[in-house]
C-alpha cells in the first residue's frame, strides 16, 4: 500500500530531480523545461508544437466546447490507441470525429453499425469473377486511417468481434490472406448509453482493446446558447436549384490544417516524453489495486497500465510538457479503468457504482 506521505515525497523528488533527469537523457530528446522555469530559447520544432493548437482551433470552428473530448481524441491520435465515446444523442460525437479527421488530412471511413450487418461489410470479402472464374478481394471500409464505428453496440457480437484483429494487430484476414492496414490506424467508436432495445453490450475482450472510454456530458448553458447562435447564422445550402438549411457538418472545412507528416513528427515527440520510474511504479500499483479490491470481480489487465503510461505521455505533450506528472494519472484514470472493471454481484446489489469504487482506489493510492 502506498500512503499519502510516500506519494507526496515521491512527487516532490520527481520535481526536484527534473533538471538532472533532463540532463541525462540521450541527445536528440526534447529538453524543454517547464513553463515556470525561465527559458533561454525554444527547443521544439515548429511542426510538433503547432499540431495540437492548429487542430484544436479548426475543431472549435465547428464544435462548441467539449475541450476534454478533443484532448482525448488528440491522445488517441498521438498514441495510435482506440477510443470509445459514450454519450446521449446530440452531444456532437460523430461531428467531432469528422472535424478531427478532416483537420489532419487522414483517410476517413464511417460505418453506421446496424443489427443486420455482416463482418464482410467492414473488413471486405472475396468476390468470384464469373468471367474468369477467379476470386478478387474487395477491401472494406476498415482499410483507412481513422475508422468511425458509429453506434457500435447496435451490431451483433460477431460483427463487433470482427474488429478484434484489426484493433490489436493492425491487419485484416480475408480468406487465407492477411492484409496490413494503413498507418496510422485507429478506431473511434460511439455508443448511446440510454437505449437498450436492439443493442448488444460490448464484450470485455472488445472493451479492453479501447485505450480510452470517455463519457460525454451536456454543454453548459453558455455553450448551448452559442450553438444556437451559430445555427441561426449558417444559412441555406443550395444545390441543383433546391435548398435546405445547413448543418454543422456543412461547416467542416475540407482544407486540412495539418498533414500526415506533422502528425508523425508529433508522435515522435510524444515518444521522447520522460516517464519516471516512480510514475511507472504507481501505475502498476494502481492497476494491481483494481484486481484485489473486494468489490471488483474483474480487474484491469496489463493493457490498462500500458494505456495509462502512453496516454500520460500524450497528455503531457498536449499540455506542452516533456515529462509526466501524477496529475496525468488521476485525470486519465476514469477513462482508462471504468470500462475495464466489473463489480461483484454483491456490490451491485448494495448499490455500488464503478465510479465510487474507482474514487476509493485513487484515495488509497494517494
MILOTI-112644 format. One record per atom (N, C-alpha, C, O, CB): z, y, x negated; residue in one letter. Coordinates in pm, whole numbers, plus 50000, padded with zeros to 5 digits. Glycine has a CB too. Layout:
MILOTI-112644
ZYXA
...
***
This chain:
MILOTI-112644
500004988149915X
500005000050000X
500005012449911X
500755013349814X
501235000050096X
499155021849946X
499055034249868X
499785045149944X
499395048650055X
497565038149842X
500815050549887X
501635060349957X
501025074249941X
500105076349863X
503075060249903X
501565083750020X
501055097550017X
501205103649879X
500305110549831X
501785106050120X
502365101249813X
502595107249682X
501575102249580X
501065110049499X
504005104249633X
501285089249584X
500305083849490X
498945089849513X
498225093149419X
500235068549500X
498585091149642X
497285097249675X
497225111649623X
496225115849566X
497045097049828X
498335119249646X
498345133249604X
498135134449455X
497295142149410X
499645139949645X
498925126849377X
498805128049232X
497465122749182X
496925127949084X
499935120549164X
496925112649248X
495605107749207X
494545118349232X
493635120149151X
495245094849283X
494665125349345X
493695135849375X
493825147449277X
492825152849231X
493875140949518X
495055151349246X
495245162249151X
494745158349013X
494145166548942X
496725166249144X
494975145748975X
494485141148845X
492965141348842X
492355144648740X
494995127048814X
492355137948955X
490895138248960X
490375152448942X
489395154648871X
490395132449093X
491035162049007X
490585175948995X
490795181348854X
489915187948798X
491315184749095X
491975178348797X
492285183848665X
491405178048556X
491105184648456X
493735181248631X
490975165548577X
490155159048473X
488675160648498X
487865154348430X
490495144448464X
488285169148596X
486885170348630X
486055175348513X
484965170248486X
486715179648748X
486575185248443X
485815190948333X
485535180548224X
484425179648171X
486555202848273X
486575172548191X
486365162348089X
485445151448138X
484685145748060X
487685156448045X
485505148248268X
484605138048322X
483165142648313X
482285134848278X
484975134948467X
482925155348345X
481565160348337X
481055160248194X
479885157248169X
481475174548394X
481925163448100X
481515163847961X
481145150147907X
480335149047815X
482595169847877X
481745139547964X
481505126047915X
480285119547978X
479915108547938X
482705117447940X
479645126048075X
478525119548142X
477305119048051X
477185127047958X
478195126948272X
476395109548079X
475185108648000X
474345121048013X
474405128148114X
474385096448039X
473545123647911X
472655135047916X
471675133548031X
471295122448068X
471915136747783X
471285144848087X
470335144448196X
470995144748332X
470305146448433X
469475132448183X
472345142848338X
473025143148467X
473345157448505X
473505166048418X
474295134648463X
473445160048632X
473725173348681X
475175176848653X
476085170948712X
473415174348831X
475415186548565X
476775190348527X
477185203648588X
477975211048530X
476895191048377X
476655206648705X
477055218948771X
478505218048812X
478925207948871X
476165221848893X
479295228348783X
480725228248812X
480945233448952X
480035239249011X
481515236648709X
482155231449009X
482405235849146X
482215250849162X
482175258449066X
483815231949188X
482105254749290X
481835268849320X
482935278149268X
482645289349224X
481675270749469X
484195273549273X
485295282449239X
485435284449088X
486255292549044X
486585277049295X
484645277149008X
484665278848864X
483515287948824X
482385285448867X
484575265148791X
483735298448743X
482655307348704X
481535299648638X
481765290948554X
483175318148611X
480305302948676X
479145296248623X
478365305748533X
478285317748557X
478265290948736X
477805299948430X
477025307948337X
475535306548362X
474735313948303X
477335304148194X
475145297248449X
473725295448478X
473545283248567X
474405274448572X
472915293948349X
472435282848636X
472155271648724X
471565260148645X
470695262248561X
471225275748837X
472035248048672X
471525236448601X
470765227048694X
470275216648650X
472665228948535X
470655230648824X
469955222148919X
468525226948933X
468245238848931X
470675222149056X
467625217348947X
466225220748965X
465995226249105X
466785223649196X
465335208648940X
464935233649122X
464685240249250X
464455230349363X
464945232349474X
463485249349238X
463705219649336X
463345210349443X
464565203849508X
464695204349630X
462415199649390X
465485197649431X
466655191749496X
467555202049563X
468115199449669X
467455184049395X
467685213949502X
468565224149557X
468055229349690X
468845231849782X
468715235649460X
466745230849702X
466185236849822X
465935226749934X
465645230750047X
464905243749789X
466045214049904X
465655203950003X
466505204850129X
465965206350239X
465765190049943X
467815204050115X
468695203850233X
468645217050310X
468495216650432X
470135200950191X
468765228850244X
468685241350323X
467355242950395X
467315248150506X
468905253150233X
466255238650332X
464945240150396X
464835231550520X
464335236150623X
463835236650299X
465305219150512X
465245210350628X
466195215150737X
465835215150854X
465595195850588X
467385219350699X
468345224550798X
467755236550873X
467875237650995X
469675228550729X
467115245550799X
466555257550861X
465455253950958X
465375259551067X
466025267050755X
464585244350920X
463495240451009X
464035233751135X
463545236451245X
462525231150936X
465035225051121X
465595218251238X
466285228351329X
466235226951451X
466595207351193X
466935238351271X
467645248351351X
466685256751435X
467105262951533X
468465257451262X
465405257051399X
464425264251480X
464165257151612X
463675263351707X
463125265851403X
464485244351619X
464195236351738X
465475232151809X
465535232351932X
463375224051700X
466495228251732X
467725222751789X
468855232851767X
469015238251658X
468085209051724X
469625235251872X
470765244351864X
472015236151834X
472315226551905X
470935252551997X
472745240051729X
473975233051694X
473705219451634X
472715217351564X
474855231651815X
474615209951662X
474525196151612X
474445195851459X
473705187751402X
473305189051672X
475205204551392X
475185205251246X
475665192251183X
475135187851081X
476035216851197X
476685186051243X
477205173651186X
476165162551195X
476055154351103X
478495169451259X
475415162051304X
474385151851318X
473305153851214X
472815144151155X
473785152151460X
472915166351191X
471905169151089X
472415164950952X
471665159650871X
471525184251089X
473705167350926X
474275163150798X
474205147950783X
473855142950676X
475725167850785X
474525140650889X
474455126050883X
473025121250862X
472795111350792X
475035119751011X
472065128050921X
470665124350900X
470225127250757X
469445119650700X
469765131750999X
470725138050700X
470445140850559X
471025129950470X
470385125650373X
471015154650519X
472225125550503X
472845114750425X
472005102050434X
471795095250333X
474285111950475X
471515098850554X
470685086950570X
469405088050489X
468985078350425X
470365084650716X
468775099650492X
467535101650416X
467775100350266X
466985093950196X
466945115350447X
468855106250218X
469105106750074X
469575093450018X
469495091149897X
470125117350044X
470075084650103X
470565071750057X
469705060050102X
469905048750057X
471985069650105X
468755062450192X
467965051450246X
468745042750341X
468325031550370X
467445043150136X
469865047650392X
470675040050486X
470215042050628X
469585052150660X
472135043750473X
470525032550713X
470125033150854X
471215040050936X
472395039350903X
469835018950909X
470785046651043X
471685054951122X
471555051551269X
470445050451322X
471395069951098X
472695049851335X
472735047551479X
473375059651546X
474485063651513X
473535034451513X
472645065651641X
473125077351713X
473475073251856X
472635068051929X
472065088651713X
474715075751894X
475175072352028X
475545085252100X
476365093152051X
476395062452023X
474945087452215X
475235099552290X
474635098952428X
473685091552453X
474705111752216X
475195106752518X
474705107252655X
473335113752657X
472965120552561X
475685114852747X
472565111852763X
471235117952770X
471295133152757X
472225139552805X
470535114152901X
470275138652692X
470155153152683X
470855159552565X
470945171752559X
470675159152805X
471355151552471X
472045157152354X
471115158152232X
471595159352119X
473265148752319X
469815157552254X
468795160352151X
468725149652043X
468405152751928X
469065173652086X
469005137252077X
468935126551977X
467495124651928X
467225125151808X
469485113352035X
466585122352022X
465185120051985X
464575132551925X
463795131551831X
464375115552106X
464905144151978X
464365156651927X
464765158951782X
463955163451702X
464835168352013X
466015155851748X
466485157451611X
465695148851514X
465285153651408X
467965154051602X
465485136351549X
464765127351460X
463325132051441X
462815131851329X
464785113051514X
462675136251549X
461315141351539X
461245153551448X
460355154551364X
460775144951677X
462185162751464X
462175175051385X
462375172251237X
461695178251153X
463245184551435X
463295163251204X
463555160051063X
462355153051001X
461975156150888X
464805151151050X
461745143651074X
460605136251021X
459445145550988X
458805144050884X
460155125551120X
459165155051076X
458045164051053X
458385174650948X
457485179850882X
457625170751183X
459655177850932X
460045187650831X
459875182150690X
459585189650597X
461485192050852X
460055168950673X
459995162850540X
458635156150515X
458425150450408X
461125152550524X
457745156850611X
456395151150595X
456465136050572X
455805130650484X
455665157850477X
457275129350653X
457365114850646X
456445108450749X
456185114250854X
458805110250666X
455955096550718X
455225088950817X
456225084350922X
457245078050890X
454465076750752X
455945087451047X
456935086051154X
456385077451266X
455245079151309X
457355099751208X
457215068051314X
456855059851430X
458025059551527X
459185058551487X
456475045351386X
457695060451654X
458715059951759X
458425048151849X
457305046551898X
458755073251840X
459435039851872X
459305028251960X
460335029552072X
461535030252047X
459495014851881X
459845029852195X
460745030252310X
461075015852348X
460225008652400X
460095037952431X
462295011752323X
462684997952347X
462844995452497X
463455003352568X
463994994652272X
462284984252543X
462394980152683X
462734965352689X
462664958352588X
461074983152760X
463094960852807X
463564947052822X
462444936852804X
462714925352770X
464214945252958X
461184940852825X
460084931452818X
459364931652683X
458284925952670X
459094934252928X
459944938252583X
459314938852452X
459394925452381X
460264917152409X
459974949752366X
458444923452287X
458434911852201X
458584916252056X
458234927652024X
457144903552220X
459084907651967X
459194911451825X
457864916151765X
457854924951680X
459714899751744X
456754910251810X
455444914351757X
455084928551793X
454254934751727X
454374904951806X
455704934051899X
455434947951936X
455964957651833X
455534969151827X
456044951052072X
456904953151750X
457494961651646X
456964958151507X
456594966951430X
459024960351648X
456934945251478X
456594940851343X
455084939151323X
454574941751214X
457294927951311X
454394934751426X
452984931551414X
452754916751440X
453694909251466X
452454935451276X
451504912551432X
451174898551461X
449844894951397X
449114903451346X
451124896151613X
449544882051402X
448254877051358X
447334875451479X
447724869551579X
448404863551281X
446134880851467X
445184880551578X
443974872351537X
443434874151427X
444754895051619X
443554863451624X
442404854851598X
441124862351629X
440924867251740X
442484841851681X
440254863051528X
438914868751547X
438004857451592X
437644848751513X
438384875551414X
437624857551718X
436824846551773X
435444845751709X
434844834951706X
436694848151923X
434954856851659X
433624856651599X
433614849051467X
432664841751438X
433124870951577X
434664850851388X
434714844451257X
435654832451253X
435604824451159X
435144854551153X
436504831251353X
437474820351354X
438614822151257X
439324812551228X
436784807551325X
438814834251207X
439874837151111X
440934846051176X
440674853451271X
439294843950984X
442144845151121X
443244853451168X
443304866251086X
443144866050964X
444574845851161X
443554877351153X
443724890351089X
445114895751124X
445584894251237X
442604900251132X
445744901851029X
447084907251051X
447004921351107X
446334930051051X
447894907150920X
447704923451216X
447834936851273X
449274941351252X
450204936051313X
447454937151425X
449444951151165X
450784956051135X
451304964851248X
450554972651308X
450794963851003X
452584963451276X
453194970851386X
453764984251341X
453614988151226X
454274962551449X
454424991351432X
454975004551401X
456105004251299X
456525014851251X
455475010951526X
456614992351264X
457674991651163X
457154995751025X
457954998850936X
458254977451157X
455864995751005X
455294999450875X
455175014650869X
454095020250887X
453914992650852X
456285020950844X
456375035450841X
457525039450751X
458245030850699X
456555041250984X
457725052550732X
458865057250653X
460115058850739X
461205054950698X
458525070550587X
459935064450857X
461065066950947X
460745060951083X
459835065551153X
461365082050960X
461485050651119X
461285043851247X
462375048051344X
463555045851319X
461285028351228X
461965053951455X
462905057751560X
462925046751664X
461955044751737X
462525071451624X
464025039651670X
464215029051770X
464965035151888X
466195035151892X
464995016651709X
464215040251983X
464805047752093X
465395038252197X
464725029152245X
463755056852159X
466665040452230X
467415032152325X
467305017352286X
466815009052362X
466885034152471X
467765014552166X
467625001152109X
468344990552191X
467944978952189X
468135000851967X
469384994352263X
470144984352339X
469474980352469X
470044972352544X
471524989652368X
468294985652499X
467564981352617X
466694969152589X
466214962752682X
466704992652669X
466494965652462X
465664954252427X
466504941552424X
467724942052406X
464974956452290X
465844930252441X
466524917252438X
467004914252296X
466464919852200X
465584906052488X
468004905552281X
468544902552148X
467504897752048X
467624901051930X
469614892252160X
466504890152090X
465514885351994X
464684896751937X
464224895951823X
464594875052060X
464494907452015X
463764919151964X
464654927151870X
464194931851766X
463274927952081X
465924928651906X
466854935551817X
466964928351683X
466994934751578X
468244936651883X
467014915051687X
467144907251565X
465894907751479X
465944904851360X
467474892951598X
464764911451539X
463534912251462X
463614922851354X
462854922551257X
462354915051554X
464534932251369X
464674942951269X
465594939351154X
465694946851057X
465184955451336X
466274927951162X
467264924551060X
466644923750921X
467154929750827X
467934911351094X
465544916450908X
464904915150778X
464384928450727X
464514931650609X
463764905050785X
463784936350817X
463244949350777X
464344958650729X
464174965750630X
462474955750892X
465484958750799X
466554967850764X
467264963850635X
467674972450558X
467554968650877X
467394950850610X
468134946350494X
467264945050369X
467654949450261X
468794933250523X
466084939050385X
465254935850268X
464034944750253X
463294943450156X
464814921650276X
463814953750348X
462664962950344X
461344955350336X
460434959450264X
462794972550225X
461244944550409X
459994937150418X
459934930350554X
460944928750623X
459864926650304X
458704926550592X
458464920250722X
457634907750699X
456674907950622X
457754930150820X
458004896950766X
457254884450757X
456444882650884X
456984881950994X
458204872450734X
455134881750866X
454214879250977X
453464866450945X
452724865750847X
453214891250999X
453664856351027X
453084843350996X
453764837350874X
454984835750872X
451564844550972X
452964834050773X
453504828450649X
453524838550536X
453774834850421X
452704816450608X
453274851050565X
453144861250461X
454184872150481X
454424876650593X
451734867250460X
454804876350371X
455754887450374X
455074900050323X
454364899850223X
457014884250289X
455294911050393X
454674923850357X
455784933950329X
456684935750410X
453734928850471X
455724940650213X
456724951150186X
456494963250276X
455354966650309X
456674955450038X
457584969550314X
457494981650396X
457314993950308X
457664993550190X
458754983250483X
456765004650363X
456605016850284X
457935021950231X
458995019050287X
455935027650368X
457865029350123X
459065035050060X
458975050250070X
457965056050031X
459205030449911X
460035056850121X
461285051150173X
461095045450313X
460105048450380X
462385061850174X
462035037150355X
462035031650490X
463445032050544X
464375026950481X
461465017250493X
463605038050661X
464915037750727X
464725037750877X
463735042850930X
465775049750683X
465695032050944X
465705031151089X
466765040651143X
467925040051102X
465965016551137X
466375049151236X
467325057351311X
467205052951456X
466175055051520X
467035072851294X
468265046951507X
468255041551642X
469145050151731X
470135055851686X
468735026851643X
468765051051858X
469575058251956X
470075048552061X
469465038052086X
468775069752021X
471185052252121X
471795043352221X
472525051852323X
473205061452289X
472775033252154X
472365048152450X
473025055152560X
474305047552594X
474235035852632X
472085056252685X
475485053852582X
476745046452600X
477195045052744X
478155037852770X
477825053252523X
476535051552839X
477085051952975X
476415041953068X
476965039053174X
476945065853032X
475255036653032X
474565027353120X
474715013153069X
474515010452950X
473085031053132X
475065004053159X
475224990053124X
474144981153186X
473834970553133X
476594985253167X
473574985553299X
472554977453366X
471284977153282X
470774987653241X
472254983053508X
470784965153257X
469534963653182X
469674966353034X
468684969452967X
468514972853238X
470884965352980X
471094967652837X
471734955252775X
472314946852844X
471984980252813X
471604954352642X
472174943152566X
472954948952448X
472414956352366X
471054933352518X
474214945452440X
475054950552332X
474564945352197X
474254933552182X
476524946452355X
474504954252100X
474044950351968X
475044940651905X
476244943151911X
473854962751878X
474574929751845X
475494920351779X
476084926251653X
475544935651595X
474784907151746X
477214920551609X
477894925751490X
477004925351366X
477054934451283X
479164917851464X
476184914951353X
475294913951237X
474304925451233X
473934930151125X
474544900751239X
473874930051350X
472944941451356X
473684954451329X
473204962951253X
472244942051493X
474854956151389X
475624968451370X
476014970351224X
476024981651175X
476864968351458X
476324959551155X
476774960551016X
475684965950925X
475964971050817X
477244946950966X
474434964650967X
473334969550885X
473084984450901X
472314990350826X
472074962050918X
473744990550999X
473665005051012X
474725011250920X
475915008850936X
473865009651160X
474265019050827X
475175025450732X
476165034550804X
477355034550773X
474375033450627X
475665042250902X
476485051550977X
476195050051125X
475075046951165X
476245066050932X
477215052351204X
477065052951350X
477765065551397X
478995066351397X
477655040051420X
476965075351438X
477535088251476X
477495090051627X
476495086851692X
476795099851406X
478575095151682X
478685097551825X
478525112351854X
479335120551811X
480035092351880X
477475115551927X
477165129551956X
478045134752069X
478465127152157X
475685131151991X
478305147652065X
479085154252168X
478245165152233X
477175168852182X
480405160152110X
478745170352345X
478035181152413X
478085193952329X
479025195952252X
478635183652553X
477085202652342X
477145215552272X
478235224452330X
478695222352442X
475785222752279X
478635234352252X
479615243952300X
478965253052406X
477745253352417X
480175252452182X
479765260352485X
479165269352586X
478205279452526X
477145282052584X
480255276752661X
478545285252410X
477635294852346X
476335288252304X
475255293952321X
478305301352224X
476435276152251X
475225268952210X
474365265452330X
473135266152324X
475585256352133X
475005261552440X
474245257952560X
473555270152620X
472455268952675X
475165251552664X
474185281952609X
473535294152655X
472305297052569X
471275301552621X
474515306052651X
472405294752439X
471275296952350X
470125287352383X
468955291152374X
471695295352204X
470455275052421X
469425265452463X
468655271052583X
467435270152588X
470055251752499X
469385276652679X
468735282252798X
467855294252761X
466745295552812X
469785286552902X
468335302852672X
467545314452631X
466235310052567X
465165315352598X
468335323252533X
466325300252478X
465115295652410X
464125289552508X
462915291652496X
465475285452303X
464625282052605X
463745275752703X
463005286252786X
461825284652816X
464545266452795X
463695297052822X
463085307452903X
461985314952828X
461115321052890X
464135317252950X
462025314552694X
461035321852614X
459865313052567X
458965317952500X
461705327952494X
459875300352601X
458845291252547X
457475293452610X
456465291952542X
459265276952568X
457425296952735X
456135299252799X
455425286452840X
456055276152861X
455245307052708X
454085287452852X
453285276452901X
452445270252790X
452065276852694X
452385281153013X
452165257552806X
451255250452718X
449955248252794X
449935240952894X
451865236852668X
448885254652748X
447605254152818X
446665244352749X
446535244452627X
446975268152825X
446015235952828X
445065226352775X
444115222052886X
444525219152998X
445785214152715X
442825221752851X
441775217152942X
441815224453076X
441635218353181X
441885202252965X
442065237353070X
442065245453191X
443345244953270X
443525252953362X
440965241253277X
444245235853237X
445525234953307X
446655240153221X
446435244653108X
445795220653348X
447855239653273X
449025244653201X
450265237653252X
450325232853365X
449165259953216X
451265237253163X
452575231953200X
453615238453110X
453295242452998X
452615216353188X
454855239553157X
455885246053074X
456105238452943X
456105226152941X
457215247053151X
456295245852836X
456565239752706X
457975234052703X
458875238652774X
456375250152592X
458145223952619X
459465218352593X
459815220452446X
459015225652369X
459505203252631X
461025216252410X
461435217852270X
460555209752176X
460395213552060X
462895213552253X
459975198552223X
459095190752139X
457825198452102X
457265196351994X
458735177752208X
457385207152190X
456205215352160X
456505225952054X
455575231451994X
455695222152287X
457775228852030X
458155239251934X
458325233751793X
458555241451699X
459435246051978X
458215220551777X
458335214751643X
457085217951563X
455975214751606X
458555199551651X
457245224151450X
456095227851366X
455525215551299X
456265206751252X
456505238351260X
454195214951294X
453545203851227X
453435205751077X
452995196651006X
452185201851283X
453835217451028X
453755220350885X
455095216850819X
456115222850852X
453395235350860X
455105207350728X
456385203450665X
456895214150570X
456115221750512X
456225190150591X
458195214550553X
458795223850456X
459065216950323X
459235223650222X
460105229650512X
459095203650322X
459305195950200X
458385183750203X
458075178450310X
460805191550186X
457965179550088X
457125167850077X
457945156350019X
459115157849984X
455885170749991X
457305144850010X
457995132849966X
458555134449825X
459595128749793X
457055120949972X
457865142049742X
458345144249605X
459675151449602X
460535148249519X
457325152149526X
459855161149691X
461135168249697X
462255159049741X
463375159749690X
461045180249791X
461955150249837X
462965140549881X
463325131049767X
464495127849748X
462455132550003X
462325126449693X
462585117549581X
463445124249475X
464365118149421X
461265112749519X
463145136949444X
463945144249346X
465385145849393X
466315144749314X
463325157949317X
465555148549523X
466915149849578X
467655136549572X
468845136249542X
466865154849723X
466955125549599X
467585112349591X
468005109149448X
469055103049426X
466615101549643X
467205113249350X
467575111149210X
468835118949175X
469685114049101X
466435115249117X
468955131149227X
470155139149202X
471385132949265X
472475133349207X
469965153249253X
471215127249385X
472335120549451X
472845109049366X
474055106749359X
471925115349589X
471945101849301X
472355090649216X
473185095149096X
473875087049035X
471135083149168X
473125107949063X
473875113248950X
475225119048990X
476015122948903X
473075123748880X
475515119649119X
476805124749166X
477915115449118X
477825103249133X
476815126249322X
478955121249061X
480025113448999X
481005107849102X
481455115149191X
480775122048897X
481305095049091X
482315088449173X
483395083049080X
483105074548996X
481685076849261X
484605087849093X
485685083849003X
486185069749036X
485955064549145X
486845093749012X
486865063748940X
487475050648961X
488555051349068X
488735041849145X
488075045448830X
489275062649074X
490325064249175X
489715063949315X
490255057649406X
491105077449154X
488595070849332X
487935071149463X
487485057149504X
487655053249619X
486735080749461X
486925049749411X
486465036249444X
487625027049482X
487505018849573X
485705030349325X
488765028549413X
489915020449447X
490415023549588X
490825014549661X
491035022749346X
490385036149627X
490805039849760X
489825034549865X
490245030549974X
490925055049772X
488545034349833X
487565028649926X
487825013849948X
487775008950061X
486135030749874X
488115006649841X
488394992349852X
489664990049933X
489724981050016X
488524985949712X
490684998149908X
491934996749982X
491734999950129X
492304993350216X
493015005849922X
490935009950157X
490655013850295X
489975002450371X
490364999250483X
489775026450299X
488964996350310X
488264985250374X
489204973250391X
489164966350493X
487014981150292X
490054970850291X
490974959550298X
491964961250413X
492334951350478X
491734957950166X
492384973550439X
493334975950548X
492734972550684X
493464968750776X
493804990450546X
491414973950699X
490804970350826X
490804955250848X
490704950650962X
489364975750833X
490914947550740X
490904932950753X
492304927250776X
492434916050825X
490294926650628X
493324934750741X
494694929750752X
495474936150866X
496614932250891X
495424932050623X
494894945850935X
495614952351044X
495814942651159X
494874935651197X
494844964951093X
497014941851215X
497304931851320X
496514933851449X
496344924351525X
498764932051352X
496034946051475X
495304948651598X
493784946951583X
493044948851680X
495604962551646X
493334943451464X
491894942051440X
491564927351420X
492094920751332X
491454950251317X
490654922451504X
490214908551494X
489134906951389X
489144897351312X
489704903651630X
488194916351386X
487104916051288X
487134928851207X
486914939751261X
485724914351358X
487414927651077X
487444939250989X
486094942150928X
485084936050964X
488464937150880X
486084951550836X
484834956050775X
484384946450666X
485204940450596X
485004970150716X
483104944950653X
482514936850546X
482384945550420X
482634957650427X
481124931150588X
482004939750306X
481794947950185X
480744958850203X
480734968550127X
481384939050071X
479864957350304X
478884967950328X
479574981250361X
479024991950333X
477934963950441X
480754980550422X
481464992950458X
481855000750333X
481685012950328X
482714989750541X
482374993750231X
482715000550107X
481505006550039X
481565017749989X
483404991050013X
480404999150038X
479165004449981X
478695016750058X
478245026549999X
478074993849981X
478815016150190X
478365027350272X
479205039850246X
478665050850240X
478425023650421X
480515038250230X
481375049850206X
481015056450073X
480875068650066X
482855045650206X
480855048549969X
480555054149837X
479205061049837X
479075072249786X
480585043249730X
478185054449893X
476855060449894X
476795072849982X
476205082949944X
475825050349942X
477425072150099X
477415083650189X
478215095150130X
477845106750148X
477985079750326X
479315092150061X
480115102749998X
479305109949891X
479395122149878X
481395096949938X
478525102349815X
477655108649715X
476675118449781X
476525129749737X
476875098049637X
476015113849888X
475045122149955X
475705134350020X
475135145250017X
474295114150060X
476895132450078X
477595143850139X
477995154050033X
477915166150057X
478855139050215X
478405149349918X
478715158649810X
477485166749772X
477585178849749X
479255151049687X
476345160349765X
475105167649733X
474765177749841X
474375189049810X
473935157849714X
474905173749968X
474605182850079X
475505195150073X
475065206250107X
474775175750214X
476765193250031X
477725204350023X
477735210849885X
478645218349851X
479135199350057X
476695207749805X
476505214249674X
477615211049576X
478085219749503X
476395229249691X
478035198549576X
478955193549475X
478275182349397X
477385175749450X
480285188549540X
478695180149273X
478165168849197X
479265158549170X
479195151249072X
477545173649064X
480255158049255X
481335148349248X
481895146549388X
481825155649471X
482455152849147X
482445134849414X
483025132149546X
484505135549544X
485135135749438X
482825117449586X
485065138249662X
486475141649678X
487045133249792X
486285127749872X
486665156949706X
488375132049801X
488975124249910X
488535128750049X
488475120550141X
490475125049902X
488235141550065X
487795146650195X
486545139150243X
486395136950364X
487515161650186X
485665135350152X
484455128250191X
484795115050260X
484175111450360X
483565125650068X
485785107950206X
486185095150267X
486715097350408X
486345090050500X
487255088250180X
487585107250425X
488195109550555X
487165114450657X
487245110950775X
489335119450543X
486205122650613X
485205127950705X
484215117250749X
483715117550861X
484465139450640X
483925107750662X
482935097550691X
483525084750750X
482785076050797X
482175094250567X
484845083650748X
485495071150788X
485105066750928X
484795055050949X
487005072650779X
485115075851023X
484805072051162X
483395066651175X
483175056451240X
484995084151255X
482415073351113X
481025069051126X
480735056251050X
479795049051084X
480105079951076X
481535053250949X
481315041150869X
482025029150930X
481515017950922X
481775043350726X
483195031150989X
484075019951023X
484045015951169X
484035003951199X
485475023450986X
484025025451262X
484275022151402X
483305011751459X
483715003451539X
484195034651485X
482055012051419X
481105002351473X
481184988951401X
480474979551437X
479685007751465X
482034987951299X
482154975551223X
483424967651255X
483564956251212X
482124978551076X
484334973351330X
485584966351360X
485614962251507X
484964968351591X
486794975151325X
486394951951535X
486574947151672X
488054944251691X
488654936751614X
485704934451702X
488624950151796X
490044948651821X
490344934951883X
489474928551942X
490554959751914X
491574930751867X
492014918151927X
492124919752078X
492184930852131X
493354913651868X
492154908252146X
492284908652292X
493624915052333X
493694922452430X
492164894452351X
494674912052258X
495994917552290X
496004932752277X
496594939652359X
497064911452198X
495344937852171X
495294952352152X
494524959152264X
494934969652313X
494664955752017X
493414953052305X
492634958752415X
493434958452545X
493374967752624X
491314951252433X
494184947652566X
494984946652687X
496084957152692X
496484961652799X
495604932752697X
496564961152575X
497584971552567X
497014985652574X
497764995352572X
498374970052439X
495684986852584X
495054999852594X
494765006452461X
494485018452456X
495915008752673X
494804998752354X
494485004252222X
492995007652214X
492165000752273X
494884994352110X
492685018052140X
491305022252116X
490995021051967X
491875022951884X
491085036752165X
489735017851932X
489395016851789X
489685029751712X
490125029251597X
487925013451773X
489455041251776X
489725053851708X
491195055651675X
491535060951570X
489255065351793X
492075051351765X
493515052351741X
493945043551625X
494755047551541X
494305048651867X
493395031351620X
493715022251510X
493205027851378X
493875026651275X
493115008351535X
492025033951379X
491475039751256X
492355051151207X
492595052351086X
490045044851280X
492835059551298X
493735070351258X
495005064951192X
495505070551095X
494105079051379X
495515054051246X
496715047851188X
496445042851047X
497285044350959X
497195036351277X
495275036951026X
494915032050893X
494775043550795X
495235042650682X
493615024050898X
494155054450838X
493965066050749X
495315072250712X
495495076950600X
493055076550816X
496265072350807X
497595077550775X
498295068850672X
498985073850583X
498435078550902X
498115055850685X
498715046750588X
498065048250450X
498705046250346X
498595032350637X
496785051650451X
496055053150325X
496485065750251X
496555065650128X
494555053550351X
496775076350324X
497155088550251X
497325100450338X
497645111250288X
496155091650149X
***
